[in-house]
Amino acid sequence: MCPYATDVVRDLQDAGYEAYIVGGSVRDLLLGKIPKDYDVATSATPEEVQEVFPRCRLIGRRFRLAHVRKGGVLIEVATFRGQPTAGNEREKLNGRILRDNVFGSVEEDAIRRDFTINALFLDPVSGDIRDYVDGYKDLEERRLRLIGDPETRYREDAVRLLRAARFVAKLGVEPDQETAAPTRKLAS
């Protein structure tokens, strides 16, 4: 566990916000691997993160993130994302999301993530893991499963096709039937 990521979570919690280590770093820790980086998700907006960490750097246009440096380590801090609303812009040809800067709850953020095994939230202070999409079970069973309708999710972001292939090779997981079904059709 990265003590600096834990410090970022603790500092945000001490300031009154929800905060967790999230995504691939949680997945890797549960698999006994060393994460390449640590991401934090929080209820704090980017500007509120900046109030807690005045030297952090806010980046991004489509969705703002905070880069917090602790002990020379860069921790990316993102506000929980919510569900896109009718006012969000989508590319009409293939459904790719162009703008979706909508804040939400931890539960909504989990549903917005791509694969269940990347939607695990770890509170390093308490040791609790929050799992809203059965990602822990999928990880135990070495199953790769997209959250939501697979064809829709691949069309939103075609890089997910490559991520699926990488996870199969790197983590030894196998896609479930629904996750695998549209890959040939959408490969081009």
C-alpha positions in Angstrom: 0.0 0.0 0.0 1.3 3.5 -0.9 1.5 5.6 2.3 1.2 8.7 0.2 -2.1 7.7 -1.3 -3.3 6.8 2.2 -2.3 10.3 3.4 -4.3 11.9 0.5 -7.3 9.8 1.4 -6.9 10.6 5.1 -6.5 14.3 4.5 -9.6 14.5 2.4 -11.6 12.5 5.0 -10.3 14.8 7.8 -11.6 17.7 5.7 -15.0 16.1 5.7 -15.1 14.4 2.3 -15.6 10.8 1.3 -12.4 9.5 -0.3 -11.1 6.1 -1.5 -8.2 4.5 -3.4 -9.9 3.3 -6.6 -9.5 1.4 -9.8 -6.6 -0.6 -11.0 -4.5 -0.1 -7.9 -7.2 -1.8 -5.7 -7.5 -4.6 -8.3 -3.7 -5.1 -8.3 -3.4 -5.0 -4.5 -6.1 -7.7 -4.3 -4.2 -9.8 -6.8 -0.9 -9.4 -4.8 0.6 -7.2 -7.5 2.4 -3.9 -7.0 0.3 -1.1 -8.5 2.0 1.2 -11.0 0.1 4.2 -9.6 -2.6 5.1 -7.2 -5.8 7.0 -8.0 -8.2 8.5 -5.4 -11.9 9.2 -5.9 -13.6 11.7 -3.7 -16.8 13.6 -3.0 -14.8 16.8 -3.0 -14.9 18.9 -6.2 -11.6 19.8 -7.9 -11.7 23.2 -6.3 -12.4 21.7 -2.8 -9.4 19.3 -3.4 -7.3 22.3 -4.1 -8.4 23.9 -0.8 -7.2 20.8 1.0 -4.0 20.6 -1.1 -3.2 24.2 -2.2 -0.1 23.1 -4.2 -2.0 20.6 -6.3 -2.5 21.1 -10.0 -6.0 21.0 -11.6 -5.9 19.5 -15.1 -8.4 18.4 -17.8 -11.1 20.1 -19.8 -13.6 17.3 -20.3 -13.4 16.1 -16.7 -11.2 18.1 -14.2 -8.8 16.2 -12.1 -6.3 17.2 -9.3 -2.7 16.1 -9.3 -1.5 15.9 -5.8 2.2 15.3 -5.0 3.1 13.6 -1.8 6.6 12.4 -1.1 7.5 12.8 -4.7 4.6 10.5 -5.8 1.9 11.8 -8.0 -1.6 10.9 -6.9 -4.5 11.6 -9.3 -7.6 12.7 -7.5 -11.0 12.7 -9.3 -14.4 13.7 -8.1 -17.0 11.0 -8.1 -18.7 11.0 -11.5 -22.4 10.9 -12.0 -24.6 9.7 -14.8 -24.7 11.9 -18.0 -27.8 13.9 -18.4 -29.8 14.9 -21.5 -27.7 18.1 -21.7 -24.4 16.2 -22.2 -23.0 16.1 -25.7 -22.5 12.8 -27.5 -21.0 12.1 -30.9 -24.0 11.0 -33.0 -22.1 8.5 -35.3 -21.0 6.0 -32.7 -22.2 7.2 -29.3 -18.8 8.3 -27.9 -19.2 10.7 -25.0 -17.7 14.1 -25.7 -18.6 15.9 -22.5 -19.7 14.4 -19.3 -18.4 16.6 -16.5 -21.2 15.5 -14.1 -20.4 14.9 -10.4 -22.2 12.2 -8.5 -22.0 9.8 -5.6 -19.6 6.9 -5.0 -22.3 4.5 -6.2 -22.8 6.4 -9.4 -19.0 6.6 -9.9 -18.8 2.8 -9.6 -21.4 2.4 -12.3 -19.6 4.8 -14.6 -16.4 2.8 -14.6 -15.7 0.4 -17.4 -15.0 -3.1 -15.9 -16.2 -4.4 -12.6 -12.7 -5.3 -11.5 -11.8 -1.7 -11.8 -14.8 -0.4 -9.8 -13.5 -1.3 -6.4 -13.1 1.4 -3.7 -10.6 0.9 -0.9 -10.6 3.0 2.3 -7.0 2.5 3.4 -7.7 4.2 6.7 -10.4 1.7 7.8 -9.4 -1.1 5.5 -13.0 -1.4 4.1 -13.7 -2.2 0.4 -16.8 -0.9 -1.3 -18.1 -3.0 -4.2 -21.2 -1.9 -6.0 -20.9 -4.1 -9.1 -19.7 -7.5 -7.9 -16.1 -6.7 -9.0 -14.6 -8.6 -6.0 -16.4 -11.7 -7.0 -15.4 -11.3 -10.7 -11.8 -10.8 -9.6 -11.9 -14.0 -7.4 -13.4 -15.9 -10.4 -10.9 -14.3 -12.8 -13.8 -13.0 -14.9 -13.7 -9.8 -17.0 -17.1 -8.1 -17.2 -18.1 -4.7 -18.5 -20.5 -2.6 -16.4 -23.7 -2.0 -18.5 -24.4 -3.0 -22.0 -21.1 -4.1 -23.6 -21.7 -2.9 -27.1 -22.8 0.5 -25.8 -19.8 0.7 -23.5 -17.3 -0.2 -26.3 -18.9 2.4 -28.6 -18.6 5.1 -25.9 -14.8 4.5 -25.8 -13.2 2.1 -28.3 -10.1 1.9 -26.1 -12.0 -0.4 -23.9 -11.6 -3.1 -26.5 -7.8 -2.8 -26.1 -8.1 -2.6 -22.3 -10.0 -5.9 -22.3 -7.3 -7.6 -24.4 -4.6 -6.2 -22.1 -6.4 -7.5 -19.0 -6.8 -10.9 -20.4 -3.1 -11.1 -21.2 -1.8 -9.3 -18.1 -4.2 -10.5 -15.4 -5.2 -13.9 -16.6 -8.9 -13.1 -16.6 -11.4 -14.3 -19.2 -14.2 -12.1 -20.5 -17.7 -13.3 -19.8 -19.9 -14.1 -22.8 -21.6 -10.7 -22.9 -18.3 -8.8 -22.7 -16.7 -10.9 -25.4 -19.7 -11.0 -27.9 -19.4 -7.6 -29.6 -15.6 -7.5 -29.8 -15.3 -9.0 -33.4 -18.1 -6.8 -34.7 -16.5 -3.6 -33.2 -12.8 -4.4 -33.7 -12.4 -2.2 -36.7 
